[in-house]
Amino acid sequence: MSALFSSMKGEEEMEIYTQLGQQALFGILAHMFFIGITFYALQAFRLDQIFKKGKTFQIQIIYILFSIAIGSTVANFFISFSGWSQQLPYLF
């Protein structure tokens, strides 16, 4: 009987690890997707008018940093929203 219990414990552990891996993959993909979308969307702004002439490298850094900040915020929202929607069945 104890052998059956120990094998069940191993299967449950593997299921937890699989879920953790899936969540990690979803988080990475969500962040990369939304950072990319944000970078694309920020290209519509003309930040070069705000900066001094010849500061192309600094403008590119600002685009990248804004993309990471905004994209990560949006990705965190969608990840949280996804987690909350998975928890809704426990309400009923």
Secondary structure, 3 states (H helix, E strand, C coil): CHHHHHHHHHHHHHHHHHHHHHHHHHHHHHHHHHHHHHHHHHCCCCHHHCCCCCCHHHHHHHHHHHHHHHHHHHHHHHHHHHHHHHHHHHHC
